[in-house]
Amino acid sequence: MSQSNTLRLSVLASALLMSMGATAADKAAVTKQVTKQANIEQITIFGSRNPINTVPGSAHVISAADIEQFKYTDIMRTLASIPGVYIQEEDGYGLRPNIGMRGTGQNRTEKITIMEDGVLAAPAPYSSPAAYYFPTSGRMQSVEILKGSSTVKYGPRTTGGVINMLSRQIPDADLAGKVDVAAGQDGFGKVHAYAGGQGDRVGTVAEIYRYQADGFRDINGVGGDTGFVKNDALAKVSIKTDETAKYQQIVELKLKYADEVSNETYMGLTDADYAATPFTRYSASQKDQMTTEHKQIQLNHVIELNDALSLNTTAYYNDFHRNWYKADKVGGSSLSSGGVQNAADFDKGLVTAPIDVSVKANNRSYLSQGLQTELNYFVGNHELAFGARYHEDEMDRYQWADTYQLDTSQVMNRTKSGIPGTDSNRIDSAEAWSLFVQDRMTIGDFAITAGVRYEDVTTNRVDWGKANPGRDGEASKDVDNSFSAIMPSLSATYQVNDALIVLAGVQKGFSPAAPGNADGQEEESWNYEAGLRYNQDALTSEAIVFYGDYSNMHGNCTAAQGCDDNNIDNQYNAGEVDVTGLELSLGYEFNQKGELSFPVKMAYTYTSAEFGSDFTSDFESWDSVSKGDSLTYLPENQLYLSAGVAAESWQVTLAGRYTDDMRTKAGQGDIPADQLIASKTVFDLSARYFINDASEVYLNVDNLFDETYMTTRVHGSVFSGKPQSATLGYSYKF
């Protein structure tokens, strides 16, 4: 980012702090409860002012109690209970999730808005939307999911939906905390601890989360570790004005650091090898390893001007670096064009001479920073929200490739070291201004919500080429693109009675054109929904139909979809796409007041998504498309069911999820065998025993019945899902 832009953010952040000092001098009585409410609700989608039951769209919260039930470290397993959300496994541990909503596609979670504590979480959400970083879900206190017209407040992607992950909040008590340790199969281990407290004016919390595994795959001939180690540390400190101040204010500083080393690869198995030995890896992948580092600074300021008027402002800075060192050519062929088969033949002894393996350092640095503010004003029967955000981000690709010789004893020795910057050598960047206005007006049993969002975006790609690693002189390519969009939304709810709400909404969907979009064309759609929400006593239920009418859909080319190296980070336009679907959710607790209770939960999603025109694309998943072809990696049916039994001192829960067949290439009719991700049903088990109010022991078993299933066909090769994996843990809270 330019020095002028960085200075601009620093000045704005300084002004934010100065405003607190200027206004805190006025004294009057305002309760602590108002302050606490403001501090929490500035980072949440739902709250006392916006209760989830009245939201005019699909709204769900995965509470702290829900998270504690299975203690998942994998966000994709956590989200399986939410209708309208699609997940595509990859590494088996959820390190790099693939999440989509309402037909958007899941690849690298690039088509939905991901936030942590109300701030964009993707490494470069405008200039490089593929999210190779994802917040550590195991340390989250709760997760909010919102789909539909209410997402107008949360950009830049407003078509599918929003996930807001809420990190550890400062405890209300003088001192509170928790220690959670666990160990399991395949070398899995976890240590999670936090402690903090709230004083009269100052509150703090610190948290550490570390988890690791040796992996469930074995590398042919050499064995080795195919797992990971990830560390995540968080610290928060807040300062608030005293009770007598006229304007109650809070400033909260959040610091976060995370790193990861994971021995992951994009080299899957041939169909024959998957059928015979699904949990192996070829020896040519033995050097593959991802290293990452993430740093975050977030400064929040809240001021309650009166009971009806509040201003929430956040300055944020995210720095992320990753280097995925992985095989990209075997025997001179790329993975998609015979390299995987060459690796398979070598391990079978069909190739008797040493073979060359090219290992590329996919080295990238990301920066994302900005300042956002929201003014909430409650007057009469109107709830008004005004918001603005200035944001800038970039991705710096500075890559190279080394050459190894894989000998007949399956040992790799480096024969040539690449020069950094001689493979990919460019910077993609973006600057964006966002504005929104939303008004929720209540008229008797009707609530009408109208809003509009405005995005003004400038993107840039500067490419120095492979022959100029020093970035000397002018770049070989320097391309700018500017565009803006206005996104209106309108929705309504009608309270039929205390239990039943009818809802409907319409919104214009938008995703910005990335620097790699040759046509500079943003993604646009009109999205409609209508449904019912019925909640009474122990019963919760919701049924929503949705329809997305795309005038242009994006496809982002990533290695995760098997894209050719020359096309990585290019963005393609598919034109018209129609998405229709149904979301159902149901929860009930039988015998709620008895000694034993029996909670059950169900979530079902039906989706149909078709291209509306014929076209040919360099985007591998689309390739040559005919009108009426179905989208890739999108199941028609998804079903989640859980059933449990709970007593005062123990509980057991069984959860199962079914995912329909998916195709890896656009098409119609029967799916060819080499383009099929077959349907699967996977069950997880949770058992908890509460020793006392403070401590418990627990047993979790992922993939209880040890189902062998396929997750993806990256580069035309097959990856298997995680097999049965048991974890035993102990938790103590104080």
C-alpha positions in Angstrom: 0.0 0.0 0.0 1.2 3.5 -0.6 2.6 5.6 2.3 -0.2 8.2 1.8 -2.9 5.6 2.3 -1.2 4.2 5.3 -0.8 7.7 6.8 -4.5 8.4 6.1 -5.5 5.3 8.1 -3.2 6.3 11.0 -4.6 9.8 11.1 -8.2 8.4 11.2 -7.3 6.0 13.9 -5.7 8.8 16.0 -8.8 11.0 15.5 -10.9 8.1 16.8 -9.0 8.0 20.1 -9.0 11.7 20.4 -12.7 11.8 20.1 -13.0 9.6 23.2 -10.9 12.0 25.2 -12.9 15.0 24.0 -16.3 13.6 24.9 -15.6 11.7 28.1 -15.3 14.9 30.1 -19.0 15.5 30.2 -20.6 13.7 33.2 -24.0 12.2 33.7 -25.5 8.9 34.8 -25.7 6.0 32.3 -25.9 2.4 33.4 -23.1 -0.2 33.0 -25.6 -2.4 31.1 -25.8 0.1 28.2 -22.0 0.1 27.9 -21.7 -3.7 28.0 -24.4 -4.0 25.4 -22.7 -1.5 23.1 -19.3 -3.2 23.4 -20.7 -6.6 22.5 -23.2 -5.6 19.8 -20.8 -3.6 17.7 -19.2 -6.8 16.5 -22.3 -9.0 16.2 -24.9 -9.3 13.5 -27.7 -10.2 16.0 -28.4 -8.7 19.4 -31.0 -7.2 21.6 -31.7 -4.5 19.0 -31.8 -7.1 16.2 -33.1 -10.4 17.7 -32.6 -13.4 15.4 -36.2 -14.4 15.4 -37.3 -11.2 13.7 -34.6 -11.1 11.0 -36.2 -10.9 7.5 -34.1 -13.7 6.1 -32.3 -16.9 6.9 -30.5 -16.3 10.2 -28.7 -18.8 12.5 -26.4 -18.7 15.4 -24.1 -21.5 16.5 -23.9 -20.7 20.2 -21.1 -21.4 22.7 -23.1 -24.4 23.9 -23.4 -25.8 20.4 -19.7 -25.4 19.9 -18.9 -27.1 23.2 -21.1 -30.1 22.2 -18.7 -31.6 19.6 -15.7 -29.2 20.2 -14.9 -29.3 16.5 -11.6 -27.8 15.3 -13.0 -27.9 11.8 -15.3 -25.1 10.8 -16.9 -27.2 8.0 -18.1 -29.7 10.5 -19.4 -26.9 12.7 -21.4 -25.4 9.8 -22.9 -28.7 8.7 -26.0 -28.1 10.8 -26.9 -24.9 8.9 -29.2 -25.2 5.8 -28.2 -23.4 2.6 -24.5 -23.8 3.5 -22.2 -26.1 1.3 -18.9 -27.4 2.4 -16.2 -29.2 0.4 -13.6 -31.0 2.4 -9.9 -30.9 1.4 -7.2 -31.7 4.0 -9.6 -33.4 6.4 -8.9 -30.9 9.3 -10.5 -27.8 7.9 -7.3 -25.8 7.6 -8.4 -24.2 4.3 -12.2 -24.4 4.2 -14.3 -24.4 1.1 -17.6 -22.9 2.0 -20.5 -21.6 -0.2 -24.0 -20.4 0.3 -27.1 -20.6 -1.9 -25.4 -21.9 -5.0 -22.4 -19.6 -4.9 -19.8 -22.4 -5.1 -17.4 -23.3 -2.3 -13.9 -23.0 -3.7 -11.7 -21.3 -1.1 -14.7 -19.6 0.5 -14.3 -16.9 -2.1 -17.9 -16.1 -2.9 -19.2 -15.3 0.6 -18.3 -12.6 3.2 -16.3 -14.0 6.1 -15.8 -11.8 9.1 -14.2 -12.1 12.5 -15.7 -9.7 15.1 -17.3 -7.7 12.3 -14.1 -7.2 10.3 -13.3 -8.8 6.9 -11.2 -11.9 7.5 -10.0 -13.0 4.0 -6.4 -12.1 3.4 -7.3 -9.8 0.5 -11.1 -9.8 0.1 -11.2 -7.5 -3.0 -8.0 -8.2 -4.9 -7.6 -11.9 -4.2 -10.8 -13.4 -2.8 -9.6 -17.0 -2.5 -9.3 -17.4 1.3 -6.1 -19.4 2.0 -6.3 -18.1 5.5 -9.3 -18.8 7.7 -9.8 -17.9 11.4 -9.2 -20.8 13.8 -12.7 -21.9 14.4 -11.9 -23.9 17.6 -11.2 -20.7 19.6 -14.4 -19.0 18.6 -17.1 -18.3 21.1 -20.0 -18.3 18.6 -20.7 -18.1 14.9 -23.4 -16.1 13.2 -24.8 -17.0 9.7 -27.0 -14.6 7.7 -28.4 -15.1 4.2 -30.8 -12.9 2.2 -31.6 -9.2 1.9 -30.3 -8.3 5.4 -26.7 -8.9 4.2 -26.8 -5.4 2.5 -24.8 -4.1 5.5 -22.0 -6.6 5.0 -20.0 -6.5 1.8 -18.3 -6.7 -0.5 -20.1 -10.0 -1.4 -23.8 -9.8 -0.9 -25.2 -12.6 -3.0 -24.7 -15.8 -0.9 -24.4 -14.7 2.7 -22.3 -13.7 5.6 -20.5 -15.7 8.3 -19.4 -13.7 11.3 -17.1 -15.5 13.8 -17.1 -14.1 17.3 -13.8 -14.4 19.1 -13.4 -14.7 22.9 -15.0 -11.9 24.7 -13.7 -10.4 27.9 -15.4 -12.2 30.8 -17.8 -10.3 33.0 -16.3 -11.8 36.2 -13.3 -10.4 38.0 -11.4 -13.5 36.8 -12.6 -16.4 34.6 -11.0 -18.8 32.3 -10.7 -22.3 31.0 -8.2 -25.1 30.1 -9.1 -27.7 27.5 -6.7 -30.5 26.5 -7.3 -33.4 24.2 -5.4 -36.2 22.4 -6.5 -38.6 19.7 -5.7 -40.8 16.8 -3.2 -39.9 14.1 -1.2 -37.9 16.6 -3.9 -35.4 17.2 -3.4 -33.1 20.1 -5.0 -29.9 21.4 -4.3 -27.3 24.1 -6.8 -24.5 24.5 -6.6 -22.0 27.4 -7.9 -18.5 28.1 -8.1 -16.3 31.2 -9.4 -12.8 31.7 -11.6 -10.5 33.7 -13.4 -7.2 33.9 -12.6 -4.5 36.4 -14.4 -1.2 37.1 -13.0 0.3 33.9 -10.4 -2.0 32.4 -11.0 -5.5 31.1 -8.5 -8.0 29.6 -8.5 -11.5 28.2 -5.7 -13.7 26.7 -6.1 -16.9 24.8 -3.9 -19.6 23.3 -5.1 -22.3 21.0 -2.7 -25.0 19.6 -3.6 -28.1 17.8 -1.8 -30.6 15.6 -1.8 -34.0 14.0 0.5 -36.4 12.2 -2.0 -36.8 9.4 -4.0 -39.8 8.2 -2.1 -40.4 4.9 1.2 -42.3 4.4 3.7 -41.3 1.8 4.8 -44.2 -0.4 8.3 -45.5 0.4 9.2 -42.8 2.9 6.3 -42.6 5.4 6.7 -39.2 6.9 4.4 -36.7 8.6 1.4 -35.6 6.5 -0.2 -33.6 9.3 0.1 -30.1 10.7 0.8 -27.8 13.7 -1.1 -24.6 14.1 -0.8 -22.0 16.9 -3.2 -19.2 17.5 -2.8 -16.5 20.2 -5.3 -13.7 21.1 -5.2 -10.8 23.5 -7.7 -8.1 24.2 -7.8 -5.1 26.5 -10.7 -2.6 26.9 -11.0 0.7 28.6 -14.4 2.3 29.3 -15.5 5.5 30.8 -16.9 5.5 34.4 -20.5 5.4 35.2 -20.9 9.1 35.7 -19.7 10.1 32.2 -22.4 11.8 30.0 -21.4 9.7 27.0 -20.5 6.1 27.8 -17.6 4.9 25.7 -15.4 1.9 25.2 -12.1 1.4 23.4 -11.0 -2.1 22.9 -7.6 -3.2 21.4 -7.4 -6.7 19.9 -4.1 -8.4 19.0 -3.8 -11.7 17.3 -1.0 -13.9 16.0 -1.2 -17.3 14.3 1.2 -19.6 12.4 0.9 -22.9 10.7 3.1 -25.6 9.2 1.1 -28.3 7.3 2.5 -31.0 5.1 -0.3 -30.7 2.5 -0.3 -31.4 -1.2 -2.4 -30.9 -4.3 -1.3 -34.3 -5.7 -4.1 -36.8 -5.2 -4.4 -40.4 -6.4 -5.5 -42.0 -9.6 -8.9 -43.7 -9.4 -7.3 -47.1 -9.3 -5.0 -46.2 -6.4 -7.8 -44.5 -4.5 -9.9 -47.7 -4.8 -7.0 -49.8 -3.5 -5.2 -47.6 -1.0 -7.2 -44.4 -0.4 -5.0 -43.1 2.4 -1.6 -43.0 0.7 0.3 -40.3 -1.1 2.8 -40.6 -3.9 6.5 -40.2 -3.0 6.8 -37.3 -5.4 4.8 -35.2 -2.9 7.1 -35.8 0.0 8.5 -32.2 0.0 5.1 -30.5 -0.1 4.5 -28.2 2.8 2.5 -25.0 3.6 3.9 -22.4 6.1 1.8 -19.4 7.1 1.9 -16.5 9.5 -0.9 -14.1 10.3 -0.9 -10.9 12.4 -3.9 -8.7 13.3 -4.4 -5.4 15.0 -8.0 -4.3 15.6 -9.1 -1.1 17.5 -12.7 -0.8 18.3 -14.4 2.4 19.7 -18.1 2.6 20.8 -19.8 5.7 22.0 -23.4 5.8 23.3 -24.5 9.4 22.7 -27.9 8.6 24.3 -30.3 5.6 24.6 -31.2 5.9 21.0 -28.0 6.9 19.3 -24.7 5.1 19.1 -21.5 5.2 17.0 -19.3 2.1 16.5 -15.9 2.5 14.7 -13.2 0.0 14.0 -9.7 0.4 12.5 -8.1 -2.9 11.4 -4.8 -4.2 10.0 -4.2 -7.8 8.8 -0.9 -9.1 7.6 -0.7 -12.6 6.2 2.1 -14.5 4.6 2.0 -18.0 3.1 4.4 -20.2 1.1 2.9 -23.4 -0.2 5.9 -25.4 -1.4 4.4 -28.1 -3.5 5.1 -30.4 -6.5 3.7 -28.9 -9.7 5.4 -31.1 -12.3 6.4 -34.7 -12.3 8.5 -36.1 -15.2 8.1 -32.8 -17.0 4.3 -32.9 -16.9 2.0 -30.7 -14.9 -0.3 -32.4 -12.4 -3.3 -31.8 -14.6 -1.6 -33.1 -17.7 -0.1 -36.4 -16.7 2.1 -35.5 -13.7 -0.1 -37.5 -11.3 -0.1 -40.5 -13.5 3.7 -40.2 -13.8 4.0 -40.2 -10.0 1.7 -43.2 -9.7 3.7 -45.2 -12.3 7.0 -44.4 -10.6 5.8 -45.7 -7.2 4.5 -48.9 -8.9 8.0 -49.5 -10.4 6.7 -48.9 -14.0 9.4 -46.2 -14.3 12.8 -47.7 -13.5 15.0 -44.6 -13.9 15.1 -41.5 -11.6 12.5 -38.9 -12.5 12.6 -35.1 -12.1 10.1 -33.3 -9.9 9.5 -29.6 -10.0 8.5 -28.1 -6.6 7.2 -24.6 -6.7 7.3 -22.1 -3.9 3.9 -20.5 -4.1 5.1 -17.6 -2.0 2.6 -14.8 -1.4 2.2 -11.9 1.0 -1.2 -10.3 1.8 -2.2 -7.0 3.4 -5.7 -5.9 4.3 -6.5 -2.8 6.3 -9.2 -0.2 6.7 -11.5 1.9 8.8 -15.2 1.3 9.2 -17.9 3.0 11.2 -21.6 2.5 11.8 -24.1 4.9 13.3 -27.3 3.4 14.8 -30.3 5.7 15.5 -33.6 4.5 17.0 -36.4 7.0 16.6 -40.1 6.3 16.8 -40.8 3.1 14.8 -37.6 3.4 12.8 -34.3 1.7 13.4 -31.8 3.4 11.2 -28.2 2.3 10.4 -25.7 4.3 8.4 -22.3 2.8 7.6 -19.1 3.6 5.8 -15.8 1.8 5.2 -12.5 2.6 3.5 -10.6 -0.5 2.7 -7.4 -1.4 0.9 -5.7 -4.8 0.3 -3.1 -6.4 -1.8 -1.5 -9.8 -2.7 2.2 -9.9 -3.6 3.2 -13.0 -5.6 6.9 -13.6 -5.6 7.5 -17.3 -6.5 10.0 -19.7 -7.8 10.5 -23.4 -8.6 13.2 -25.9 -7.5 14.0 -29.1 -9.3 14.5 -32.4 -7.5 15.5 -35.8 -8.7 13.4 -38.6 -7.3 15.6 -41.8 -7.3 14.5 -45.4 -7.4 14.7 -45.6 -3.6 12.0 -42.9 -3.5 14.4 -40.2 -2.1 14.3 -36.7 -3.5 17.5 -34.7 -3.9 17.5 -31.1 -5.1 19.4 -30.6 -8.3 18.5 -27.0 -9.1 17.5 -24.1 -6.9 15.1 -21.6 -8.5 15.6 -17.8 -8.2 12.8 -16.0 -6.2 10.6 -14.0 -8.5 11.3 -16.1 -11.7 8.0 -17.9 -11.6 5.3 -15.4 -10.7 6.2 -11.9 -9.9 3.3 -9.5 -9.5 1.1 -7.4 -7.1 -2.7 -7.3 -7.3 -4.2 -4.6 -5.2 -7.6 -2.8 -4.5 -9.0 0.2 -2.8 -12.6 0.4 -2.0 -15.2 2.9 -0.5 -18.4 1.3 0.9 -21.5 3.1 2.1 -24.8 1.7 3.3 -28.1 2.9 4.7 -30.7 0.7 6.2 -34.1 1.5 7.8 -36.2 -1.0 9.7 -39.7 0.4 10.1 -42.3 -1.3 12.3 -46.0 -0.8 11.6 -48.1 -3.0 13.9 -47.3 -6.6 13.1 -45.4 -5.6 10.0 -41.7 -4.8 9.9 -40.3 -3.5 6.6 -36.6 -3.2 6.1 -35.2 -1.2 3.2 -31.5 -0.6 2.5 -29.0 0.3 -0.1 -25.3 -0.4 -0.4 -22.8 1.5 -2.5 -19.3 0.1 -3.5 -16.7 2.1 -5.3 -13.7 0.0 -6.2 -10.3 0.5 -8.0 -8.1 -2.5 -8.7 -4.6 -2.8 -10.1 -2.4 -5.5 -11.4 1.4 -4.8 -11.7 3.3 -7.7 -13.3 7.1 -7.6 -13.7 7.3 -10.9 -15.5 9.5 -13.9 -14.9 12.6 -12.3 -16.4 12.7 -9.3 -13.9 12.9 -10.8 -10.4 14.5 -7.6 -9.1 11.4 -5.6 -10.3 13.7 -3.1 -11.9 12.3 -0.3 -14.1 8.7 -0.3 -15.4 6.5 -3.3 -15.1 5.7 -5.3 -18.2 2.0 -5.0 -17.3 0.2 -2.4 -15.3 -3.6 -2.6 -15.5 -6.1 -0.5 -13.6 -9.8 -1.0 -13.4 -12.5 1.1 -11.6 -16.1 0.4 -11.2 -19.0 1.1 -8.8 -22.2 -0.5 -7.9 -25.5 0.3 -6.1 -27.2 -2.6 -4.4 -30.8 -2.0 -3.1 -32.7 -4.4 -0.8 -36.2 -4.7 0.5 -37.6 -7.2 2.9 -40.6 -7.6 5.2 -41.8 -9.7 8.1 -45.4 -10.2 9.4 -46.0 -11.5 12.9 -49.0 -13.7 12.4 -49.0 -14.6 16.1 -46.5 -15.1 19.0 -45.1 -18.2 17.3 -45.4 -17.6 13.5 -43.6 -15.1 11.3 -43.9 -14.8 7.5 -40.9 -13.3 5.7 -39.9 -12.2 2.2 -37.2 -10.2 0.6 -35.4 -9.1 -2.5 -31.8 -7.7 -3.0 -29.3 -7.0 -5.7 -26.2 -9.2 -5.3 -22.7 -8.1 -6.0 -19.1 -9.3 -6.1 -16.3 -7.1 -7.2 -14.2 -7.8 -10.3 -10.7 -8.9 -9.2 -7.6 -7.6 -10.9 -7.4 -10.9 -12.8 -10.8 -10.3 -14.5 -9.8 -9.5 -18.1 -13.2 -7.9 -18.8 -13.3 -6.0 -15.6 -16.9 -7.2 -15.1 -18.4 -7.4 -11.6 -20.7 -10.3 -10.6 -24.3 -9.2 -10.4 -27.6 -10.9 -9.5 -31.1 -10.4 -8.2 -31.9 -12.6 -5.3 -35.4 -13.4 -3.9 -36.6 -15.4 -0.8 -39.8 -16.1 1.0 -40.6 -18.3 4.0 -42.0 -19.0 7.4 -40.4 -19.1 10.9 -42.3 -21.0 13.7 -40.9 -21.1 17.2 -42.9 -22.2 20.2 -41.7 -23.7 23.5 -39.1 -26.4 22.7 -39.8 -26.2 18.9 -37.8 -24.1 16.5 -38.4 -24.3 12.7 -37.8 -22.4 9.5 -38.6 -23.0 5.8 -37.3 -20.6 3.1 -37.3 -20.8 -0.7 -34.7 -18.8 -2.6 -34.0 -17.9 -6.1 -30.9 -16.3 -7.5 -31.0 -14.7 -11.0 -27.4 -14.0 -12.1 -26.7 -11.7 -15.0 -23.0 -12.6 -14.5 -21.4 -15.2 -12.3 -17.7 -15.2 -11.4 -15.3 -18.2 -11.4 -12.0 -17.7 -9.7 -9.1 -19.9 -10.9 -7.2 -21.5 -8.1 -4.9 -24.5 -7.7 -7.5 -25.9 -5.4 -9.7 -26.4 -8.5 -6.9 -27.8 -10.6 -6.3 -24.7 -12.7 -3.3 -24.4 -15.0 -0.4 -22.4 -13.4 -0.7 -19.7 -16.1 -4.3 -19.1 -15.2 -4.0 -19.0 -11.4 -5.8 -16.0 -9.9 -7.6 -15.1 -13.2 -11.3 -14.5 -12.8 -13.8 -15.6 -15.5 -17.3 -14.6 -16.3 -20.0 -17.1 -16.9 -22.9 -14.8 -17.7 -26.4 -15.9 -16.8 -26.9 -18.5 -14.1 -30.2 -19.5 -12.4 -30.1 -20.9 -8.8 -33.3 -22.1 -7.0 -33.5 -23.9 -3.7 -35.2 -24.7 -0.4 -33.9 -24.5 3.1 -35.5 -26.3 6.0 -34.5 -26.4 9.6 -36.1 -28.0 12.7 -35.2 -28.4 16.3 -37.1 -29.9 19.2 -36.3 -31.2 22.6 -38.4 -34.1 23.9 -39.1 -34.4 27.6 -37.4 -31.1 28.1 -38.2 -30.9 31.9 -37.6 -34.6 32.7 -34.6 -36.3 34.1 -33.6 -37.3 30.6 -34.2 -35.0 27.6 -33.9 -35.9 24.0 -32.8 -33.0 21.7 -33.1 -33.5 17.9 -32.1 -31.3 15.0 -32.6 -31.4 11.3 -31.4 -29.2 8.4 -32.1 -29.9 4.7 -31.1 -28.0 1.6 -32.2 -28.5 -2.0 -30.4 -26.7 -4.7 -30.6 -26.5 -8.5 -28.2 -24.3 -10.4 -27.8 -24.1 -14.2 -25.9 -22.0 -16.7 -28.0 -19.8 -18.9 -25.9 -19.7 -22.0 -23.2 -21.5 -24.1 -19.6 -20.4 -23.7 -16.0 -21.7 -23.6 -13.7 -20.8 -20.7 -10.1 -21.4 -19.6 -11.5 -22.0 -16.2 -11.0 -25.8 -15.8 -14.2 -26.5 -13.8 -16.4 -24.9 -16.5 -14.4 -25.7 -19.7 -17.0 -25.9 -22.5 -20.4 -25.0 -21.2 -23.8 -25.5 -22.8 -27.0 -23.8 -21.7 -28.7 -25.9 -19.0 -25.4 -27.4 -17.6 -25.3 -27.8 -13.9 -22.7 -26.0 -11.8 -19.8 -27.9 -10.4 -19.2 -29.1 -6.8 -22.8 -28.3 -5.9 -24.9 -31.1 -4.4 -28.6 -31.1 -5.2 -29.6 -32.5 -1.8 -28.0 -32.1 1.6 -29.4 -33.4 4.9 -28.2 -33.0 8.5 -29.7 -35.0 11.4 -28.7 -35.1 15.0 -30.2 -36.8 18.0 -29.1 -36.8 21.6 -29.9 -37.9 25.1 -28.9 -35.6 28.0 -29.0 -36.0 31.8 -27.8 -33.8 34.6 -24.2 -35.2 34.5 -23.8 -36.5 31.0 -24.9 -36.3 27.4 -24.5 -38.3 24.2 -25.2 -36.9 20.7 -25.0 -38.6 17.3 -24.9 -36.4 14.2 -25.1 -37.5 10.6 -24.7 -35.5 7.3 -25.6 -36.7 3.9 -24.3 -35.0 0.7 -25.6 -35.8 -2.7 -23.5 -36.6 -5.8 -21.5 -33.7 -7.2 -20.0 -33.1 -10.6 -16.5 -31.7 -11.1 -17.1 -30.5 -14.6 -20.2 -28.6 -15.9 -22.6 -30.9 -17.6 -26.1 -32.5 -17.7 -27.6 -35.9 -17.2 -25.6 -38.8 -15.7 -22.2 -37.8 -14.3 -19.2 -39.5 -15.9 -17.3 -41.6 -13.5 -14.1 -39.5 -13.8 -16.1 -36.3 -13.0 -18.1 -37.7 -10.1 -17.8 -37.0 -6.4 -20.1 -39.8 -5.1 -22.7 -39.2 -2.4 -21.7 -39.9 1.2 -23.1 -40.2 4.7 -20.8 -39.4 7.6 -21.7 -39.7 11.3 -20.0 -38.1 14.3 -20.4 -39.0 17.9 -20.0 -36.8 21.0 -20.1 -38.1 24.6 -19.6 -35.9 27.6 -19.4 -36.5 31.4 -19.6 -33.6 33.8 -17.5 -34.4 36.8 -18.8 -31.2 38.5 -19.8 -27.7 37.5 -16.2 -26.8 36.6 -14.8 -29.9 34.8 -15.8 -32.5 32.3 -14.3 -35.4 30.3 -15.4 -35.9 26.7 -15.0 -38.3 23.8 -15.5 -37.3 20.2 -15.4 -39.7 17.3 -15.4 -38.2 13.8 -16.6 -40.5 11.0 -17.9 -43.0 13.5 -18.6 -45.8 11.0 -15.3 -45.2 9.2 -16.8 -44.3 5.9 -14.3 -44.1 3.0 -15.4 -41.2 0.7 -14.0 -38.9 -1.9 -13.8 -35.1 -1.2 -12.4 -33.6 -4.4 -10.7 -34.3 -7.8 -8.0 -31.6 -7.8 -6.0 -31.8 -11.0 -8.1 -34.8 -12.0 -6.8 -36.8 -9.0 -8.7 -38.1 -6.1 -8.6 -37.1 -2.4 -10.2 -39.1 0.4 -11.9 -37.7 3.5 -10.7 -38.2 7.0 -11.3 -41.8 8.3 -12.6 -42.6 11.8 -10.8 -40.5 14.3 -11.4 -40.6 18.1 -10.4 -37.8 20.5 -10.4 -37.9 24.3 -10.3 -34.7 26.2 -10.6 -32.9 29.6 -11.9 -29.4 30.2 -11.8 -27.3 33.4 -13.3 -23.8 33.7 -13.0 -21.3 36.6 
